Amino acid sequence: MISTVLVANRGEIACRVFRTCRELGIRTVAVHSDADEHALHTRLADAAVRLPGSTPQETYLRGESIVKAAVAAGADAVHPGYGFLSENADFARAVLAAGLVWIGPPPEAIEAMASKTRAKHLMGIPSLDHVTENDLPVLVKAAAGGGGRGMRVVRQLADLEAELTAARAEATSAFGDGEVFVEPYVEGGRHVEVQILADTHGTVWSLGTRDCSLQRRHQKVIEESPAPGLTDQLAQELGDLAIRAARAVAYEGAGTVEFLISPDNKAHFLEMNTRLQVEHPVTEAVFGIDLVALQLRVAEGEPLDSDPPHPQGHAIEARLYAEDPATDWTPQTGTLHRLAVPNGVRLDTGYTDGDEIGVHYDPMLAKVIAHAPTRAEALRKLAGALDRATIHGPITNRALLVNSLRHKEFTTAHMDTGFYDRHLPDLTHQTPDPHAPLAAALADTHGRSRFGGAWRNVPSQPQLKRYAMAGEEHEVHYRHTRTGLTADGVRVVHADAGRVVLEVDGVQRKFEVAAYGDDQVYVNATTLTALPRFPDPTAQLAPGSLVAPMPGTVVRVAEGVTVGAQVTAGATLLWLEAMKMEHKITAPVTGELTVLHAGLGHQVQVGALLAVVEPT
């Protein structure tokens, strides 16, 4: 039996595997980069081994270093998690060659299916080797890995070469494999997948369907099980195809077979992921199982029951990202001061209060999962939990998730992979609480006063505080009187440093307030920035300035981009890589490039001046 497991991964999935191992009495070993020295997964493991460096290429993609770490720490098994080397057959072979148990499918099965090009050939699907105008639109995809990295939709033939180059660079960075391929892009399709689990004795389970149609940049955002709206016949067909794919490569362990369902309800095979998926918790909830525990059982040679458990209810998962969907999904960094969700939902995370969100890895903070007897109940439960969650730190996609879960197209199960292309502006539009600035000001006044804002014998002058909220400035006026704090049109029922109660139009409303540093304030689900009473008139950038929207590394500079060059509005000048995704920096106007501070390989911080284009 397995006694010690090293998880060749980081963050949420490492913590998830450790949780099951602890329940089974198995020791755990973490590997960590320098950036992850104090990360939650490093702290949770019984032992940890350093991988020198911070980038994935230096650390989590170095298979030989991870195998050495497992041997040095006395591990007898390796769990790959997802991403990184989880679908690398050579890594699986190296683990087995070291005399360790590989908690995953045989290397030969990985080799056959982990490369999407080989998998399509195995399933009898021809490749698109020469693209013409008649083939458009097409999708450029990385042959290895997943998570939306190395994927590009191409609608103009002239854009194909540039998108192939970008996809190769992104795939190499994320998976250490730059192979890409092209396939037809199905407009208006739904992304549906089947979870399978196979043992070493010939049993293969099909554990129902999952719908993963809500995606940004081809990376899943909301997933659910079972996939709604499928006919019994189509669901059975998908399950049969998934089992056929598994048997075709003598599969063992957990895997997922993915399909695109066209508007006419035809199934198109996409790929097989030879690993545990990010969205596995919805299947666990519906079938009442622990997939990690079953992976361990299969790896130990134990047989599965002849039939899987019977599914019950509906489960939905939302991925909480540190990113701003309203600004092209820009990744966010900084301190996660507080993360908590109400009771009744599952929270899988790789972070805890006070952790730093850095630039080197995926921006996912957590997964929140709700399970209920019906889809409608699960939707309401998850949306309510996210709405009431405490999230103090970088900007997140929380509002997008809540609005998505309550959108009519989603609640009626008429969504497809173009959902965010159609609805993003509406889903990211926020109507912040107009009384949040007042609550913040009152809490601040109480926190700064020795007497908690006690009344004065002499009437005071109105107090003024300024806050930035949802991109706009708000001024708050209030005063101390013999009866307490007053503000126009609002009665202050209670105010202290952490809680304010206001009576508005006869209704008492409660505000939980938390402040960090001198300027960050959180009032319920609203984020505010305290502003100085008198703005700094010198804090302005020259027209045409380009600043870094996030911390990252300059990975490419467009040909001919030098000081003095003439550039056109919208032209890409350089590419930043942050959190394993590439982001284009484009010219804001047509003109002359008069300043260029960014060079290839430069590390830049958010707000750093990259270049200046002087309009002509």
Residue, then its C-alpha position, 0 to 999 in steps of 0.5 A: m500500500i502507498s504510504t507517502v505521496l509527493v504531489a508534483n504540483r502546487g496551489e489548489i490541486a496540491c491542497r486537494v490531494f493532501r486533504t484526501c491523503r490525510e484522511l487515508g493516513i498517507r504522508t504527504v510531500a510538497v514541492h515548491s518554487d521560491a515564489d511558493e516557499h510560504a504557499l498554503h500547499t507547502r505549509l500543509a504537507d508533512a514535508a516539502v522540497r525546494l525547486p530552485g527558481s520561480t517560473p514554471q520552466e525552472t520548477y514545476l516543469r522540471g521532471e528530473s528535479i521532481v523525481k529526485a525530490a520524491v526519492a529524497a523525501g522518501a515518497d513511494a508514489v507521485h500524484p501529478g495533479y493537473g497542468f504542468l507535467s500531468e500529461n507528460a508521458d516521459f515524466a510518468r516513465a521517469v517516476l516509474a523508472a525510479g521505483l515509484v508508483w505513478i498515480g495516473p494512467p500508463p505512459e503509453a495511454i498518456e502518449a496516445m491521448a495526451s497529444k490532441t493530434r494523436a488522439k484525433h488520429l486514434m479516434g479516426i478524425p482527420s487533421l486540418d493541415h492546410v487552411t483555406e478561406n473556406d475553412l474559416p473560422v478555425l481554432v489553433k490549439a496546443a497539442a499538449g496540456g489544457g486550461g485554454r493555454g495555446m488556443r486562438v480563434v482565427r477568423q481572418l486567414a491573414d492572422l493565422e501565422a501570427e496566432l500560430t506563433a503566439a500559441r506556440a509561445e504560450a504552449t511552450s511556456a505552460f507545458g514545455d511543448g510548443e506543438v500546435f494544430v488547427e481544427p474547425y471552430v464550431e460556432g454556437g457549440r456547447h462544451v460537454e465532457v464525460q468523466i471516466l475512471a478505470d481500474t487495472h482489472g478491465t472495469v471502466w466507469s462512465l461518471g455522467t456528463r459535465d457542461c463547461s460551456l461558460q469559458r473565457r479565453h477557452q478556459k472554463v469558468i463555470e461547470e456543472s453536472p449533469a450537463p443540462g438539456l441533453t437527450d437521454q440518447l445523446a448522453q448515452e452516446l457520449g458515455d459510450l464514446a468515452i468508454r470506447a476511447a478509454r478501452a482503446v488505450a487500455y486506460e487506467g485511473a481518472g480521465t475526461v473525454e471532451f466533446l463539442i455539441s453543435p447546435d444540431n446536437k451532433a457530438h464532435f470529439l475534442e480530446m481526452n484529458t489523461r488526468l484529474q480535471v479542475e472541475h472534478p468536484v461536481t462529479e464527486a458531489v453528484f455521485g457521492i465519491d472521492l475521485v482522488a481516493l479512487q485514484l489512489r485505490v486504482a494505483e494500489g491495484e484494487p478493483l472498482d465495483s462493477d458499476p458506479p454509484h447512482p447519481q443524485g442531484h445537481a452540482i455547479e462549480a464556479r472558478l474565482y479568479a484574481e482578474d478583472p473581466a471588464t478590462d480584457w480579463t487582466p490578471q490581478t496581484g496583491t495580498l489576499h487579506r480575507l477569503a471566506v464563503p458561507n456554510g453549505v458550499r464547498l471551497d477548494t483553494g490554494y490560498t489563505d488569509g494574508d497570502e500574496i497573489g503573484v505573477h508566475y502562476d494561474p490567477m485562480l484563487a478558489k473553486v466554489i461548489a454547490h450541490a442540491p436536489t435540482r439545478a435551479e436550487a444549486l444555481r440559487k445556492l451558489a449565486g447566493a454564497l458567492d454574493r455573500a462571500t468575503i473577498h478582500g484583496p485583488i479585483t476578482n471575477r465574483a460579480l461576473l460569476v454571480n451575474s452569470l449564474r442569474h442570467k436568463e440564458f444560463t438559468t434556462a440552459h440555453m448557453d454555449t461557448g459564445f456566452y461571454d462574447r455576447h454578454l460580457p459588458d452586461l455581466t461586468h456592469q456593477t451598480p455599487d451600493p450608494h451608501a458604501p462610501l458613507a459606511a466606510a467614512l463612518a467606520d473610519t471616523h470611529g476607528r480613528s477617534r479615541f471616543g468613537g465619534a462622541w457628540r460635541n457641545v459645539p456643533s462641528q463643521p461638516q466632515l468630508k471624505r473622498y472615495a473611489m468606487a467603481g471608477e468614480e469619485h464619491e464625496v461623503h459629508y457628515r457631522h457630529t451632533r449631540t445625537g450622534l453622527t448624521a448624514d443627509g437623508v440617512r439615520v446612523v443607527h450604529a457605527d463602529a470600526g467594523r460594522v455600520v447600521l444605517e436607516v434608509d427610507g425606514v429600512q435598517r441596512k447593515f454594512e460590514v467594513a474592513a480596512y487594510g493599510d491607509d486606503q483599501v476599504y471593503v464594505n460588504a461586497t463593494t471595494l473602495t479606495a480612500l482618496p486624499r482630500f486634495p488630489d495631487p495635481t502632478a500625478q498625471l501621465a503624458p498623453g499617449s502613455l502606455v502603462a503595464p496593466m499587470p505585473g509581468t515579463v516582456v516576452r516579445v517586442a514587435e518588429g521595428v518597434t524602436v524609439g522614433a518609429q511611426v506606429t498605428a493606433g491599435a498596432t501591437l507593440l509588445w507582449l506581456e506574459a503574466m500568470k501563464m497568459e500572454h497579453k498584447i500592449t497596443a498603440p493607443v493612437t497613431g503617432e511617433l514612439t518617443v519613449l520605450h522603457a520595455g525591452l525583451g525579458h524585462q520584468v515590469q510592475v503594474g502601472a510601470l510606464l512602458a512606452v509613449v506614443e506622441p500623436t501626429 
